[in-house]
Structures are given as C-alpha cells and as structure tokens.
Amino acid sequence: MQEYGMEALMRVKGYEMLVVLRDNTLNWVTHKKSAWSKKGPSGTVPVNEIILAHLGDCKQRGKRISTPSTQFTVYHVSRRSAQRWIVQAVTFTAPDAQVANSWVQTLQEQIHPSGNTRPQRLLVFINPYGGRGKASKVFRKKISPLFQLAGIETEVIETTRANHARDFILEEDLQKYDGVVCVGGDGMFSELLHGLVTRTQRDSGICEKDENSVLTTCRLRIGIIPAGSTDCVCFATVGINDPVTSALHIIIGDTQPMDVCASYHAEQLKRFSVSLIGYGFFGDVLRESEKLRWMGPFRYDVSGFKMVLLNRAYRGTVEFLEADDCYSNPRDNTRCRTGCLVCSESSEKLREVMEAENHCCTSNKWKKVSGSFVAINVTGMSSACPKSQDGLSPTAHLADGTADLILVHECNMFRFLRHLKRHTSSKDQFALPYVEVHRIHAMRFIPDHKEKDVTEEDNIRRRKSIFSTLCSGAPQTSTWNCDGEILECAQISVRVHHQLIQLFARGIEGTCCS
C-alpha cells in the first residue's frame, strides 16, 4: 500500500483538532495553541480498518450534495471490548471544500489500492431454519446495511434443503464472486467447506476422494455470520460469536488461512472437517442427540449427561504420525493468535518435513497406542466456544499443518467428569494420568471389535456397572462425530491438509502466550 503524508487543522464536534494521515494511520488530536485549549475527542484508526469516507455528515451519505461541502465523514471499525467490533463515524470540518475533497479522495485511494483484498461481490447463503431460526432477520437488520455501507454487492440465497448451498457451489459459475458467506451455524459452514473444496479440486483436475492426493487451496474466502445452534468455527477464528464483528472482518478483507482434516475409510474420502473428529464420548453424544432434535440445542446437554452416566469405553489401536515438537507442541502454553508465527512459518517447515520423509523410511515415525478409550478426539484448532473458552486443545493452531490428537483412556465416570470440567476452567485438561495428547500430521484408528463382536469381558463389565440397565444393548464400536455429522464407520484414517481454505478473519486478537 502506498503511504501518504497529510495533515490539516480541522474541527471535530466543535473542537479544533490536528488531523494527520501518515504511515497508513489516521490520527486526530487536540491542537494545543495554548495551555487554555480544551481537549477534544482524539482518535487513531488504521487505514485498513476504515470502511468508507464521503463528503458531508452522516445524514448526507448517499445523497447528492448540491453545494461544495467543507465536511467529510469517516466510518471505521471500533473495538467495544476485547473481540467485539462495532462501526463508528466521525465527521471532520475542513478549512474549505477543496481540502475536504482532497482528504476524501486520498482516504478512498488508500482504502481501495491496487490488488486490494476487500471483497466487491459476495455470494451469501442463509439458513432460515437452523439454530435459533433468526438468520434471515440477523442478515436483513444487521448485516445487509453494513455491506451496503461498504459498497459490497451481494447475491443472497435462502437455502430450502440440506446441501442446497453445497450443490449451488458445485454447479454454478463462481468467477464473479470474491467470497462466499454463510449466515447460520457450523452445519452451514460445513456445506460451504465441502462445496468449495470439491469444486476447487474438480476445476484443478484433482481427485479429492483419493487419500494420497495433494489438494489445491481454495481461491474464494469463506465468511461466517454466526446465527446457528453451534458456531464453534467462528468463535475459534474471531474470538466471539457476534454477527456485526464477523461482517466487519469480511468488509475490510481480513484473511485467515486454515487447515482442513480429511477423514477416509477404505482409502476413500468420507468428510472434511476443521474442528472436531471425535470417537467414543463425542460420537455417542451426537448419535444420541439425533433422537432429540425436537429439543433444539439443549439436546446436546441432555445427550452429554446420559453418555457421562453410561461411561462407555471402546477398544482399538490408534496409529499416528507425530509432528516435530521443536516447532510447537500441545503443552507449550502458547496460543494461536493474530499474526501467529507458528502458522506463518509452517509452509517452509512442512516442506522440510516432506523432503526428509522422501529420503528415508517413514515407518519409524508412526507411533501406536492400543487400549480401551473413553474418547479419541482429533481437532485442527482449539475448538473453543462460549462454554469452553480455551476449547478442546487450547494451544492448537489454525494453519500450521497439524492437528491435536487427544486420547482419554478408560477411566471411571468421576475421573472422566474431572477431565471434562477442566475444559471450562483454567486447569490443564491434559495433566491427568489417563489423558495424553499428541500433535500430528495424520492418524489411523482400527477398532478391536466388529459390530457384533462381543466378548465375555464386555459382558462382565456391563453386569458390574452401576448403570447396567442403561448399558443394555450398548454397541461395541462407537461412531465418529465429524464436525457435527455422523460417520458410521469405526475404522478411519485422518490426514491434515495444510491451509486448504481461507476465511474472512484474522484469528483471535491478543498475545500468543497465555
């Protein structure tokens, strides 16, 4: 971006201010002619967080001004709290109309430079039924006016069936769009994810269903306006589930690359995911919740309570390709935040890993853990949410080419509750003898049992359970919870695809250390 240097004396809310545009930042401070000068409302705004500059005051936006105006108004992002963004407007009164016009022209040139990443045209999908059923109203009342303010054109589609958005992305011309936006929850995001990844590979001549394929990064960015029953992806990439904040990240063109995990069975693709791939507890909770959809989001709490009581464990073998812990590890007490160095430097490090593996046998790099597990979880990000501010794995990274594998070995109900409770506190959920965590590039799971393979040991365990009546007929294999979708096959392999998609986000703002 070309840098400008401008300054002038102007008035803001009746105060005489020195307004300076320099180093891609707009500043206005009280002009101190004397010790008696009154202090005015000073401010500092990065140019890349300015939405619009126009002649006139707020009431004159979009109207034709018949006489030259000495006023101009700047709309910009303002931080209400740590992660919540709002729009604020400040009106400047310049010495004359020529100065005002010059400032507006210069600001607009800086906002929209050559090669600018701000979207001009968006494809928007709204799920009118998901979550709280308020997605259409949220977009109409809060989001559409913001897009209009920024001059963004939108094509809005209200989905009428499952996979409506995915099918549209697969079949229609997408060249005219700068991004795709979903107004809904994680389910709607998953549709866009599958549609965009599949379409990108198809257009590139790549078979995405082949486990050995190297996938191409999607050109179009995805924007998430949270309006669902679960908005984990939004929370973990923005830091808050607030529609206005997410819309502002889209408007100013923020970009956050993101890894995608692909789950395979019999060497064929089953699903993509960015958050949770869970077997055991989380798989059982999802399967049980499907019977209670009439309860809305509360069904997850009811199902979770029941599965804690059942305290099921499943035997099998987990094999995983562990990442080099000299770069990062799940216990290093850091956080993936805006401008994360681990993620930004990961491309070169992953190239080094691939080159090393091409010159040596990789069999010794795979590790194996066998046993009985209450939960096997793979997460490509922290999976933070309002109920668990740090998530399943607090130090997981969004775009470093790895995922965190969490193994909870068989334990009694109270010990498992202790592990779960630590997700809602500041205590380390991994500092327990029956929990282990690994940073991985890939994993495989092979269950010991087939669906009807029941041993005498299992029958004895059930009879001894204090909740034996609830355990009656319990399956010997669980299902996989893949970002809220059920995978019935127990034996799967998972591979992390590095920075496969891009979001309209910048990661959670804050320091990298906890």
Order of alpha helices (4+ residues) and beta strands (2+ residues): beta-beta-beta-beta-beta-beta-beta-alpha-beta-alpha-alpha-beta-alpha-beta-alpha-beta-alpha-alpha-beta-beta-beta-alpha-alpha-beta-alpha-alpha-beta-beta-alpha-beta-alpha-alpha-beta-beta-beta
